Amino acid sequence: MKLSDIAVSYAGKISDEKISKMFVQCFMSTFETTVQLEDDGSCFVITGDIPAMWLRDSSAQVNHYVPFAKDCEEAYKVIRGLIQRQMNCILNDAYANAFNREANGLGHQKDKTDMSPYVWERKYEIDSLCYPVKLAYRFWKEAKTTSHFTDETRRAFYRIVELWTLEQNHQNSSYYFSRPRRRKSDTLSHKGKGAPVKYTGMTWSGFRPSDDSCIYGYLVPANMFAYVVLGYISEIAEEIYKDDELKSKAEKLRSEIQDGIEKFAILKDKDGKSFYAYETDGKGNYNLMDDANVPSLLSLPYLGYCSSDDELYKNTRSFILGKSNPYYYEGEKAKGIGSPHTPKDHIWPIALSMQGLTSDDKDEILSLIRTLADTDADTGFMHESFHKNNPQKFTREWFSWANTLFAELIIKYLSVDGKL
């Protein structure tokens, strides 16, 4: 079975001609335009219009292929090869978020940090380490294979746990990052170390999944994602590696992160309802918002942190899908979450897809699918963002992650209704 056969099979269940065509294009986009298989069996996956591989984006770009990897050789080879490449990247530099195909010195080599020719960018983000773990775990469960659980993978898992443990006390870290003469969100304050934080049990992050710098170093949804994948590492350590040390370290850190979330990341609104903050410093300062990029507060059920009917999540969802969130925009063509990473009044298709992927309301999901189809600027693909009143005004024509999530949303709807 080929990926194109899978795409056509699902498309046959979609009566709307435009949506059917868009689904096929978005489902196939990663495989047809971003995948580069190497002679050693590894796989390099670019983001789209940027010729570098992000640990986060590359994982997300193949996520919709995972359920088919057991019976589809194309999907199996890409995912297996990508995991191999990602683990090598993590061992090369676990603080880096994006890598070159080879040590060619491309990318942001003038940044003030410990750069190398192999690294495209070295913005440290918790989620950059979460995504490869999630991909490896799901590949195991869906494809029924353990071939990717090599010694290199185990060493990468140790490196992740050790780094997150170190960054619970960021003042002890050697990591720093500064980008001269760039916008504020592209660099870290306080001589590249970021704003001061107090110990909470959570682990520190310099940047968000948008690649924008954190205002406060404890990025709550990223810590929630770390909590989830530490559970995966613990399970893999026990069942695959029989490694009690790795299991113990992962479980200890997982418990401390969750304790920090419960003590420092929950606030009450004026009506006394509890909800999650987006960022905190553990010193009483909070950033109340949500960003379109995943991990986000909106994405918590998708990440596996909680269920969509969890009361705290529902309260938080209500907060961020409204005007209390400074990056929630309502316009003539759409309403949804944007990002400080893109211009004001620009809504992200990623956020619209994620709103549907975390909803149990079939009507809401269908409405979001139609909105996404109506705001593609007649390109047949998703973009990074579009203006709330004019979808012809958009950023990034070629953005594979957004295409993947649209395809996932269609598959979710079809799995419930059977047709569209």
Backbone hydrogen bonds in HBPLUS format (Angstrom, degrees):
<---DONOR---> <-ACCEPTOR-->    atom                        ^
c    i                          cat <-CA-CA->   ^        H-A-AA   ^      H-
h    n   atom  resd res      DA  || num        DHA   H-A  angle D-A-AA Bond
n    s   type  num  typ     dist DA aas  dist angle  dist       angle   num
A0005-ASP N   A0002-LYS O   3.08 MM   3  5.23 125.0  2.40  98.7 112.3     1
A0006-ILE N   A0002-LYS O   3.19 MM   4  6.61 151.8  2.28 147.8 155.3     2
A0007-ALA N   A0003-LEU O   2.94 MM   4  6.24 160.5  1.98 152.7 157.9     3
A0008-VAL N   A0004-SER O   3.00 MM   4  6.17 164.1  2.03 147.3 151.1     4
A0009-SER N   A0005-ASP O   2.95 MM   4  6.09 151.6  2.03 142.2 150.4     5
A0010-TYR N   A0006-ILE O   3.13 MM   4  6.45 160.3  2.17 153.6 156.5     6
A0011-ALA N   A0007-ALA O   2.93 MM   4  6.10 159.6  1.97 150.2 157.0     7
A0012-GLY N   A0008-VAL O   3.03 MM   4  6.16 140.6  2.19 144.0 152.1     8
A0013-LYS N   A0010-TYR O   2.96 MM   3  5.50 161.1  1.99 115.7 122.0     9
A0014-ILE N   A0011-ALA O   3.03 MM   3  5.32 165.1  2.05 114.9 118.3    10
A0420-LEU N   A0013-LYS O   2.96 MM 407  6.31 153.2  2.03 157.2 156.0    11
A0020-SER N   A0016-ASP O   2.90 MM   4  6.02 159.6  1.94 156.5 163.1    12
A0021-LYS N   A0017-GLU O   3.05 MM   4  6.22 160.6  2.09 146.1 150.6    13
A0022-MET N   A0018-LYS O   2.86 MM   4  6.09 161.7  1.90 152.9 158.8    14
A0023-PHE N   A0019-ILE O   2.82 MM   4  5.97 155.7  1.88 148.5 154.8    15
A0024-VAL N   A0020-SER O   3.27 MM   4  6.56 164.2  2.30 147.6 150.0    16
A0025-GLN N   A0021-LYS O   3.10 MM   4  6.36 168.4  2.11 153.3 156.4    17
A0026-CYS N   A0022-MET O   2.83 MM   4  5.97 166.1  1.85 157.0 160.9    18
A0027-PHE N   A0023-PHE O   2.75 MM   4  5.79 159.5  1.79 154.5 160.8    19
A0028-MET N   A0024-VAL O   3.02 MM   4  6.06 157.2  2.07 146.3 151.9    20
A0029-SER N   A0025-GLN O   3.01 MM   4  5.83 122.8  2.34 135.6 149.4    21
A0032-GLU N   A0028-MET O   2.90 MM   4  5.91 166.0  1.91 168.2 172.9    22
A0033-THR N   A0029-SER O   2.91 MM   4  5.70 146.4  2.03 151.5 157.4    23
A0034-THR N   A0030-THR O   3.04 MM   4  5.18 155.9  2.10 136.4 140.4    24
A0046-ILE N   A0034-THR O   3.07 MM  12  5.12 149.7  2.17 143.2 142.3    25
A0036-GLN N   A0044-PHE O   2.81 MM   8  5.06 138.0  1.99 149.7 162.2    26
A0044-PHE N   A0036-GLN O   2.95 MM   8  5.06 173.9  1.95 142.1 142.4    27
A0038-GLU N   A0042-SER O   2.87 MM   4  5.34 169.8  1.88 159.8 156.5    28
A0041-GLY N   A0038-GLU O   3.11 MM   3  5.47 161.1  2.15 114.3 117.3    29
A0043-CYS N   A0081-GLY O   2.96 MM  38  4.48 137.7  2.15 102.7  92.9    30
A0400-SER N   A0047-THR O   3.22 MM 353  6.01 151.1  2.31 156.8 164.1    31
A0049-ASP N   A0398-TRP O   3.32 MM 349  5.57 146.0  2.44 152.1 142.6    32
A0053-MET N   A0099-PHE O   2.96 MM  46  5.23 168.6  1.97 155.3 156.2    33
A0099-PHE N   A0053-MET O   2.84 MM  46  5.23 157.8  1.89 137.2 142.6    34
A0058-SER N   A0054-TRP O   2.96 MM   4  5.76 162.9  1.99 145.1 150.8    35
A0055-LEU N   A0097-ASN O   3.15 MM  42  6.02 154.7  2.22 148.1 154.8    36
A0059-SER N   A0055-LEU O   3.43 MM   4  6.35 154.5  2.50 132.8 139.0    37
A0060-ALA N   A0056-ARG O   3.05 MM   4  6.35 166.6  2.07 156.8 160.7    38
A0061-GLN N   A0057-ASP O   2.74 MM   4  5.86 150.0  1.82 155.9 165.0    39
A0062-VAL N   A0059-SER O   3.33 MM   3  5.71 142.3  2.48 104.2 113.1    40
A0063-ASN N   A0060-ALA O   3.26 MM   3  5.03 154.1  2.33  97.4 105.1    41
A0065-TYR N   A0062-VAL O   2.92 MM   3  5.42 155.9  1.98 116.6 124.6    42
A0066-VAL N   A0063-ASN O   3.26 MM   3  5.52 150.1  2.36 105.1 113.0    43
A0068-PHE N   A0065-TYR O   3.00 MM   3  5.54 150.4  2.08 117.8 127.0    44
A0069-ALA N   A0066-VAL O   3.09 MM   3  5.18 166.5  2.11 113.4 117.7    45
A0071-ASP N   A0068-PHE O   3.23 MM   3  5.86 136.9  2.43 113.6 122.6    46
A0072-CYS N   A0068-PHE O   2.91 MM   4  5.76 125.0  2.21 149.1 165.2    47
A0076-TYR N   A0072-CYS O   2.98 MM   4  6.22 162.6  2.01 153.1 158.7    48
A0077-LYS N   A0073-GLU O   2.92 MM   4  6.06 168.2  1.94 154.5 156.2    49
A0078-VAL N   A0074-GLU O   3.17 MM   4  6.32 164.0  2.20 148.1 152.5    50
A0079-ILE N   A0075-ALA O   3.00 MM   4  6.11 173.5  2.01 156.5 158.5    51
A0080-ARG N   A0076-TYR O   2.89 MM   4  5.85 165.7  1.91 152.7 157.5    52
A0081-GLY N   A0077-LYS O   2.92 MM   4  5.81 157.1  1.97 138.8 146.1    53
A0082-LEU N   A0078-VAL O   2.86 MM   4  5.95 147.7  1.96 142.2 151.7    54
A0083-ILE N   A0079-ILE O   2.98 MM   4  6.18 166.7  2.00 155.7 157.9    55
A0084-GLN N   A0080-ARG O   3.21 MM   4  6.43 160.1  2.25 143.8 149.1    56
A0085-ARG N   A0081-GLY O   3.05 MM   4  6.29 156.8  2.10 143.7 149.6    57
A0086-GLN N   A0082-LEU O   2.80 MM   4  6.04 161.7  1.84 157.9 163.3    58
A0087-MET N   A0083-ILE O   3.01 MM   4  6.17 164.4  2.03 155.3 157.9    59
A0088-ASN N   A0084-GLN O   3.29 MM   4  6.49 153.3  2.36 141.5 148.4    60
A0089-CYS N   A0085-ARG O   2.99 MM   4  6.29 150.7  2.08 146.9 155.4    61
A0090-ILE N   A0086-GLN O   2.93 MM   4  6.22 161.2  1.96 156.1 160.1    62
A0091-LEU N   A0087-MET O   3.11 MM   4  6.29 157.7  2.16 144.3 149.8    63
A0092-ASN N   A0088-ASN O   3.00 MM   4  6.16 135.2  2.20 136.9 149.5    64
A0092-ASN N   A0089-CYS O   3.02 MM   3  4.94 124.3  2.34  92.9 108.2    65
A0093-ASP N   A0089-CYS O   2.93 MM   4  6.27 158.2  1.98 158.6 162.6    66
A0096-ALA N   A0093-ASP O   3.25 MM   3  5.63 156.2  2.31 109.0 115.7    67
A0097-ASN N   A0121-GLU O   3.25 MM  24  6.06 144.2  2.39 129.2 139.5    68
A0098-ALA N   A0121-GLU O   3.36 MM  23  5.13 164.5  2.39 143.8 139.2    69
A0120-TRP N   A0098-ALA O   2.93 MM  22  5.26 147.8  2.04 118.7 126.0    70
A0121-GLU N   A0098-ALA O   3.24 MM  23  5.13 164.9  2.26 126.2 124.5    71
A0100-ASN N   A0118-TYR O   2.86 MM  18  5.35 173.6  1.87 145.7 147.9    72
A0104-ASN N   A0102-GLU O   2.69 MM   2  5.48 133.0  1.91 112.7  97.1    73
A0105-GLY N   A0117-PRO O   3.00 MM  12  3.81 153.7  2.07 118.9 120.1    74
A0108-HIS N   A0120-TRP O   2.81 MM  12  5.86 161.6  1.85 164.5 159.6    75
A0111-ASP N   A0108-HIS O   3.27 MM   3  5.83 169.3  2.29 115.7 118.7    76
A0112-LYS N   A0178-SER O   2.74 MM  66  4.96 165.2  1.76 165.9 163.9    77
A0178-SER N   A0112-LYS O   3.12 MM  66  4.96 132.3  2.36 123.2 135.3    78
A0115-MET N   A0113-THR O   2.92 MM   2  5.64 130.6  2.17 107.5  92.9    79
A0119-VAL N   A0116-SER O   3.04 MM   3  5.45 152.3  2.12 113.8 121.8    80
A0207-PHE N   A0124-TYR O   2.97 MM  83  5.91 143.0  2.11 159.3 161.0    81
A0128-SER N   A0125-GLU O   3.09 MM   3  5.51 143.3  2.23 109.9 119.7    82
A0129-LEU N   A0126-ILE O   3.01 MM   3  5.78 152.4  2.08 121.1 127.9    83
A0130-CYS N   A0126-ILE O   3.29 MM   4  6.58 138.8  2.47 136.5 147.4    84
A0131-TYR N   A0127-ASP O   3.09 MM   4  6.09 171.7  2.10 157.7 155.4    85
A0133-VAL N   A0130-CYS O   3.12 MM   3  5.45 120.4  2.50 106.5 121.0    86
A0134-LYS N   A0130-CYS O   3.02 MM   4  6.32 163.7  2.05 159.8 164.9    87
A0135-LEU N   A0131-TYR O   2.93 MM   4  6.15 162.4  1.96 155.0 159.9    88
A0136-ALA N   A0132-PRO O   2.95 MM   4  6.11 160.7  1.99 144.7 149.6    89
A0137-TYR N   A0133-VAL O   2.92 MM   4  6.12 158.0  1.96 151.9 158.1    90
A0138-ARG N   A0134-LYS O   2.91 MM   4  6.10 171.4  1.92 157.8 159.4    91
A0139-PHE N   A0135-LEU O   2.93 MM   4  5.98 155.8  1.98 147.7 154.8    92
A0140-TRP N   A0136-ALA O   3.16 MM   4  6.29 153.3  2.23 140.1 146.3    93
A0141-LYS N   A0137-TYR O   3.10 MM   4  6.43 161.2  2.14 150.4 155.0    94
A0142-GLU N   A0138-ARG O   2.76 MM   4  5.82 165.5  1.78 156.6 160.4    95
A0143-ALA N   A0139-PHE O   2.90 MM   4  5.42 152.7  1.97 135.1 144.1    96
A0144-LYS N   A0140-TRP O   3.08 MM   4  5.21 124.3  2.40 123.0 132.9    97
A0149-PHE N   A0146-THR O   3.02 MM   3  5.47 162.6  2.05 115.6 121.3    98
A0154-ARG N   A0150-THR O   3.11 MM   4  6.48 157.2  2.16 144.9 150.8    99
A0155-ARG N   A0151-ASP O   2.94 MM   4  6.21 159.9  1.98 150.1 155.2   100
A0156-ALA N   A0152-GLU O   2.95 MM   4  6.19 147.3  2.06 143.2 152.5   101
A0157-PHE N   A0153-THR O   2.93 MM   4  6.23 151.4  2.01 148.6 156.2   102
A0158-TYR N   A0154-ARG O   3.01 MM   4  6.34 157.4  2.06 150.9 156.6   103
A0159-ARG N   A0155-ARG O   2.98 MM   4  6.21 154.3  2.05 141.2 148.5   104
A0160-ILE N   A0156-ALA O   2.96 MM   4  6.24 152.9  2.04 147.8 154.4   105
A0161-VAL N   A0157-PHE O   3.06 MM   4  6.33 171.0  2.07 155.3 156.5   106
A0162-GLU N   A0158-TYR O   2.90 MM   4  6.04 164.3  1.93 153.7 158.6   107
A0163-LEU N   A0159-ARG O   2.94 MM   4  6.01 156.9  1.99 145.5 151.7   108
A0164-TRP N   A0160-ILE O   2.97 MM   4  6.18 171.3  1.98 157.8 159.8   109
A0165-THR N   A0161-VAL O   2.96 MM   4  6.06 150.4  2.05 143.3 152.0   110
A0166-LEU N   A0162-GLU O   2.94 MM   4  6.14 160.0  1.98 146.1 151.4   111
A0167-GLU N   A0163-LEU O   2.91 MM   4  6.15 157.8  1.96 151.7 158.0   112
A0168-GLN N   A0165-THR O   3.17 MM   3  5.38 161.5  2.21 106.2 111.0   113
A0169-ASN N   A0166-LEU O   3.07 MM   3  5.91 162.8  2.10 121.0 125.9   114
A0204-TRP N   A0167-GLU O   2.99 MM  37  5.25 165.1  2.01 121.4 126.1   115
A0172-ASN N   A0169-ASN O   2.87 MM   3  5.80 166.2  1.89 130.9 135.2   116
A0173-SER N   A0170-HIS O   2.96 MM   3  5.14 164.6  1.98 112.4 117.2   117
A0177-PHE N   A0192-GLY O   2.88 MM  15  4.55 151.4  1.97 117.7 126.4   118
A0186-ASP N   A0183-ARG O   2.95 MM   3  5.61 164.1  1.97 123.6 128.7   119
A0187-THR N   A0184-LYS O   3.30 MM   3  5.89 164.8  2.32 121.2 121.5   120
A0213-SER N   A0185-SER O   2.80 MM  28  4.97 148.9  1.89 129.7 140.1   121
A0192-GLY N   A0189-SER O   3.12 MM   3  5.30 119.9  2.50 100.1 114.9   122
A0194-GLY N   A0189-SER O   2.81 MM   5  4.66 157.3  1.86 146.6 139.7   123
A0193-LYS N   A0190-HIS O   3.19 MM   3  5.48 161.5  2.22 108.6 114.3   124
A0198-LYS N   A0281-ASP O   2.93 MM  83  6.24 166.4  1.95 168.8 172.8   125
A0205-SER N   A0217-GLY O   2.87 MM  12  5.41 154.9  1.93 150.4 158.6   126
A0214-CYS N   A0206-GLY O   2.97 MM   8  5.83 168.0  1.99 137.4 138.2   127
A0208-ARG N   A0212-ASP O   2.77 MM   4  5.48 166.6  1.79 165.1 167.4   128
A0211-ASP N   A0208-ARG O   2.89 MM   3  5.29 164.0  1.91 118.9 123.4   129
A0218-TYR N   A0280-THR O   3.01 MM  62  5.31 149.6  2.11 167.4 173.5   130
A0280-THR N   A0218-TYR O   3.09 MM  62  5.31 145.9  2.21 134.0 144.4   131
A0223-ASN N   A0219-LEU O   3.03 MM   4  6.30 149.3  2.13 152.2 161.7   132
A0220-VAL N   A0278-TYR O   2.90 MM  58  5.39 145.7  2.02 139.5 148.4   133
A0223-ASN N   A0220-VAL O   3.05 MM   3  5.12 119.0  2.43  99.7 114.9   134
A0224-MET N   A0220-VAL O   2.95 MM   4  6.28 149.5  2.05 152.7 162.3   135
A0225-PHE N   A0221-PRO O   2.98 MM   4  6.22 149.0  2.08 140.5 148.3   136
A0226-ALA N   A0222-ALA O   2.93 MM   4  6.21 152.9  2.01 142.3 150.0   137
A0227-TYR N   A0223-ASN O   2.88 MM   4  6.14 151.1  1.97 143.1 150.8   138
A0228-VAL N   A0224-MET O   3.12 MM   4  6.44 152.1  2.21 142.2 148.6   139
A0229-VAL N   A0225-PHE O   3.02 MM   4  6.36 167.6  2.03 158.4 159.9   140
A0230-LEU N   A0226-ALA O   2.89 MM   4  5.97 146.6  2.00 149.7 158.2   141
A0231-GLY N   A0228-VAL O   3.07 MM   3  5.37 132.0  2.31 101.9 114.4   142
A0232-TYR N   A0228-VAL O   3.33 MM   4  6.82 141.4  2.49 135.4 146.0   143
A0233-ILE N   A0229-VAL O   2.85 MM   4  6.22 158.8  1.89 151.2 156.0   144
A0234-SER N   A0230-LEU O   2.95 MM   4  6.10 158.4  2.00 141.8 147.7   145
A0235-GLU N   A0231-GLY O   3.05 MM   4  6.26 158.3  2.10 143.2 148.6   146
A0236-ILE N   A0232-TYR O   2.88 MM   4  6.13 163.9  1.91 156.7 161.2   147
A0237-ALA N   A0233-ILE O   2.79 MM   4  5.91 159.7  1.83 151.7 157.8   148
A0238-GLU N   A0234-SER O   3.07 MM   4  6.27 152.4  2.15 143.8 150.5   149
A0239-GLU N   A0235-GLU O   2.88 MM   4  6.02 174.7  1.89 156.8 158.5   150
A0240-ILE N   A0236-ILE O   2.83 MM   4  5.21 153.6  1.90 136.2 144.8   151
A0241-TYR N   A0236-ILE O   3.20 MM   5  6.64 158.2  2.25 150.7 157.2   152
A0242-LYS N   A0237-ALA O   2.77 MM   5  5.67 106.3  2.32 136.8 156.3   153
A0243-ASP N   A0237-ALA O   2.81 MM   6  5.11 160.9  1.85 140.7 144.1   154
A0247-LYS N   A0243-ASP O   3.15 MM   4  6.32 164.7  2.17 150.6 155.3   155
A0248-SER N   A0244-ASP O   2.91 MM   4  5.97 160.8  1.94 145.0 150.2   156
A0249-LYS N   A0245-GLU O   2.97 MM   4  6.18 165.7  1.99 153.2 156.9   157
A0250-ALA N   A0246-LEU O   2.99 MM   4  6.10 161.5  2.03 150.1 155.2   158
A0251-GLU N   A0247-LYS O   2.98 MM   4  6.13 160.9  2.01 150.5 155.7   159
A0252-LYS N   A0248-SER O   2.97 MM   4  6.08 158.5  2.02 149.4 155.2   160
A0253-LEU N   A0249-LYS O   3.14 MM   4  6.23 170.6  2.15 147.3 149.9   161
A0254-ARG N   A0250-ALA O   2.92 MM   4  5.99 156.7  1.97 144.4 151.9   162
A0255-SER N   A0251-GLU O   3.03 MM   4  6.15 158.6  2.07 145.1 149.5   163
A0256-GLU N   A0252-LYS O   3.09 MM   4  6.38 157.6  2.14 148.6 154.8   164
A0257-ILE N   A0253-LEU O   2.92 MM   4  6.14 158.1  1.97 156.1 161.5   165
A0258-GLN N   A0254-ARG O   3.07 MM   4  6.27 165.8  2.09 149.5 153.3   166
A0259-ASP N   A0255-SER O   2.99 MM   4  6.16 154.9  2.06 144.7 152.0   167
A0260-GLY N   A0256-GLU O   2.99 MM   4  6.20 151.5  2.08 141.6 149.2   168
A0261-ILE N   A0257-ILE O   2.93 MM   4  6.27 153.3  2.00 151.5 158.8   169
A0262-GLU N   A0258-GLN O   3.02 MM   4  6.25 166.5  2.03 152.5 155.3   170
A0263-LYS N   A0259-ASP O   3.03 MM   4  6.19 147.1  2.14 144.0 152.8   171
A0264-PHE N   A0260-GLY O   2.87 MM   4  5.73 152.5  1.95 149.4 155.7   172
A0265-ALA N   A0261-ILE O   2.96 MM   4  4.91 152.2  2.04 133.7 137.2   173
A0277-ALA N   A0265-ALA O   2.94 MM  12  5.50 161.8  1.98 155.0 159.3   174
A0267-LEU N   A0275-PHE O   2.90 MM   8  5.53 168.3  1.91 168.4 169.5   175
A0275-PHE N   A0267-LEU O   2.84 MM   8  5.53 149.6  1.94 148.4 155.4   176
A0269-ASP N   A0273-LYS O   2.86 MM   4  5.41 154.6  1.93 142.1 147.7   177
A0272-GLY N   A0269-ASP O   2.93 MM   3  5.25 163.6  1.95 116.3 119.7   178
A0278-TYR N   A0287-ASN O   3.04 MM   9  5.66 146.4  2.16 157.7 167.0   179
A0279-GLU N   A0287-ASN O   3.37 MM   8  4.98 150.8  2.46 131.7 136.0   180
A0287-ASN N   A0279-GLU O   2.95 MM   8  4.98 155.5  2.01 137.1 137.4   181
A0292-ALA N   A0338-GLY O   3.08 MM  46  5.34 133.0  2.31 143.8 152.2   182
A0299-SER N   A0296-SER O   3.20 MM   3  5.18 130.5  2.46  93.9 106.1   183
A0300-LEU N   A0297-LEU O   3.45 MM   3  5.66 173.4  2.45 112.3 113.3   184
A0302-TYR N   A0299-SER O   2.88 MM   3  5.18 115.1  2.31 111.7 128.7   185
A0303-LEU N   A0299-SER O   2.95 MM   4  6.18 147.3  2.06 156.6 166.5   186
A0304-GLY N   A0300-LEU O   3.16 MM   4  6.34 122.9  2.50 136.6 150.8   187
A0305-TYR N   A0300-LEU O   3.04 MM   5  5.41 152.3  2.12 160.7 154.7   188
A0304-GLY N   A0301-PRO O   3.07 MM   3  4.99 140.1  2.23  94.8 106.8   189
A0310-ASP N   A0307-SER O   3.20 MM   3  5.34 166.2  2.22 109.8 111.6   190
A0314-LYS N   A0310-ASP O   2.87 MM   4  6.14 162.1  1.90 158.1 163.7   191
A0315-ASN N   A0311-GLU O   2.96 MM   4  6.20 158.1  2.01 151.0 156.4   192
A0316-THR N   A0312-LEU O   3.00 MM   4  6.19 158.0  2.05 144.2 150.5   193
A0317-ARG N   A0313-TYR O   2.71 MM   4  5.91 161.5  1.74 158.6 164.1   194
A0318-SER N   A0314-LYS O   3.00 MM   4  6.13 156.6  2.05 143.2 148.9   195
A0319-PHE N   A0315-ASN O   3.10 MM   4  6.37 149.1  2.20 140.8 149.1   196
A0320-ILE N   A0316-THR O   2.96 MM   4  6.25 163.4  1.98 158.8 161.8   197
A0321-LEU N   A0317-ARG O   2.98 MM   4  5.97 145.6  2.10 148.1 155.8   198
A0325-ASN N   A0322-GLY O   3.09 MM   3  5.96 160.4  2.13 124.5 128.9   199
A0328-TYR N   A0325-ASN O   3.04 MM   3  5.46 150.2  2.13 129.1 124.9   200
A0338-GLY N   A0327-TYR O   2.64 MM  11  5.19 171.5  1.65 168.4 171.5   201
A0329-TYR N   A0336-GLY O   2.87 MM   7  5.57 171.1  1.87 161.8 158.8   202
A0336-GLY N   A0329-TYR O   2.89 MM   7  5.57 152.8  1.96 154.5 163.0   203
A0331-GLY N   A0334-ALA O   2.82 MM   3  5.43 150.3  1.91 151.6 161.8   204
A0333-LYS N   A0388-LYS O   2.93 MM  55  5.69 157.5  1.98 158.0 163.8   205
A0348-TRP N   A0337-ILE O   3.16 MM  11  6.34 172.5  2.16 141.7 141.5   206
A0342-THR N   A0339-SER O   3.22 MM   3  5.71 163.2  2.25 113.0 117.0   207
A0388-LYS N   A0345-ASP O   2.93 MM  43  5.82 156.5  1.99 174.9 175.8   208
A0347-ILE N   A0386-PHE O   2.79 MM  39  5.47 145.8  1.91 167.5 157.9   209
A0386-PHE N   A0347-ILE O   2.90 MM  39  5.47 147.1  2.01 143.9 153.5   210
A0351-ALA N   A0348-TRP O   3.01 MM   3  5.33 123.0  2.35 105.7 118.5   211
A0352-LEU N   A0348-TRP O   3.18 MM   4  6.60 154.5  2.24 148.3 155.9   212
A0353-SER N   A0349-PRO O   2.85 MM   4  6.03 167.0  1.86 157.1 159.9   213
A0354-MET N   A0350-ILE O   2.88 MM   4  6.04 154.7  1.95 142.7 150.7   214
A0355-GLN N   A0351-ALA O   2.83 MM   4  6.01 147.3  1.93 143.6 152.2   215
A0356-GLY N   A0352-LEU O   3.21 MM   4  6.53 150.7  2.30 142.0 148.8   216
A0356-GLY N   A0353-SER O   3.10 MM   3  5.17 118.5  2.50  94.7 109.3   217
A0357-LEU N   A0353-SER O   2.84 MM   4  6.14 153.8  1.91 149.0 157.4   218
A0358-THR N   A0354-MET O   3.05 MM   4  6.11 128.3  2.33 142.0 152.2   219
A0359-SER N   A0356-GLY O   3.17 MM   3  5.11 165.4  2.20 108.6 109.8   220
A0365-ILE N   A0361-ASP O   3.03 MM   4  6.36 160.7  2.07 156.0 161.5   221
A0366-LEU N   A0362-LYS O   2.98 MM   4  6.18 163.4  2.01 148.7 152.9   222
A0367-SER N   A0363-ASP O   2.97 MM   4  6.11 156.7  2.02 144.8 151.4   223
A0368-LEU N   A0364-GLU O   3.00 MM   4  6.23 153.6  2.07 147.9 154.6   224
A0369-ILE N   A0365-ILE O   2.97 MM   4  6.27 154.3  2.04 150.1 157.2   225
A0370-ARG N   A0366-LEU O   3.05 MM   4  6.31 160.5  2.09 148.9 153.5   226
A0371-THR N   A0367-SER O   2.96 MM   4  6.21 150.8  2.05 142.6 151.2   227
A0372-LEU N   A0368-LEU O   2.91 MM   4  6.14 161.4  1.95 151.1 155.4   228
A0373-ALA N   A0369-ILE O   2.96 MM   4  6.23 154.0  2.03 146.8 154.2   229
A0374-ASP N   A0370-ARG O   2.90 MM   4  6.04 145.8  2.02 143.1 152.5   230
A0375-THR N   A0371-THR O   3.09 MM   4  6.18 118.7  2.48 141.0 155.0   231
A0375-THR N   A0372-LEU O   3.40 MM   3  5.30 151.0  2.49  95.1 103.2   232
A0379-THR N   A0376-ASP O   3.18 MM   3  5.74 150.6  2.27 113.2 119.8   233
A0384-GLU N   A0395-THR O   3.01 MM  11  5.47 143.9  2.14 154.4 158.6   234
A0395-THR N   A0385-SER O   2.96 MM  10  5.36 153.2  2.03 141.1 145.6   235
A0387-HIS N   A0393-LYS O   2.93 MM   6  5.68 149.3  2.03 161.2 171.2   236
A0390-ASN N   A0387-HIS O   3.12 MM   3  5.08 135.7  2.32  98.6 111.2   237
A0393-LYS N   A0390-ASN O   2.94 MM   3  5.75 166.3  1.96 125.2 129.8   238
A0403-ASN N   A0400-SER O   3.07 MM   3  5.10 117.6  2.48  97.1 112.6   239
A0404-THR N   A0400-SER O   2.99 MM   4  6.31 156.8  2.05 155.9 162.2   240
A0405-LEU N   A0401-TRP O   3.15 MM   4  6.48 162.0  2.18 153.5 156.6   241
A0406-PHE N   A0402-ALA O   3.20 MM   4  6.39 153.3  2.27 143.8 150.5   242
A0407-ALA N   A0403-ASN O   3.07 MM   4  6.37 159.6  2.12 150.6 155.8   243
A0408-GLU N   A0404-THR O   2.89 MM   4  6.22 155.8  1.94 151.5 159.1   244
A0409-LEU N   A0405-LEU O   2.93 MM   4  6.12 153.5  2.00 144.7 151.2   245
A0410-ILE N   A0406-PHE O   3.08 MM   4  6.39 157.2  2.13 150.3 155.6   246
A0411-ILE N   A0407-ALA O   3.02 MM   4  6.28 164.8  2.04 152.4 156.4   247
A0412-LYS N   A0408-GLU O   2.90 MM   4  6.15 155.8  1.96 148.9 155.8   248
A0413-TYR N   A0409-LEU O   3.02 MM   4  6.30 164.0  2.05 150.6 154.0   249
A0414-LEU N   A0410-ILE O   2.94 MM   4  6.21 164.8  1.97 156.0 160.2   250
A0415-SER N   A0411-ILE O   2.90 MM   4  6.05 143.6  2.04 145.6 155.4   251
A0416-VAL N   A0413-TYR O   3.11 MM   3  5.32 140.8  2.27 101.7 112.6   252
A0417-ASP N   A0413-TYR O   2.88 MM   4  6.09 174.9  1.89 164.2 165.2   253
A0418-GLY N   A0414-LEU O   2.74 MM   4  4.53 135.0  1.94 113.3 127.3   254
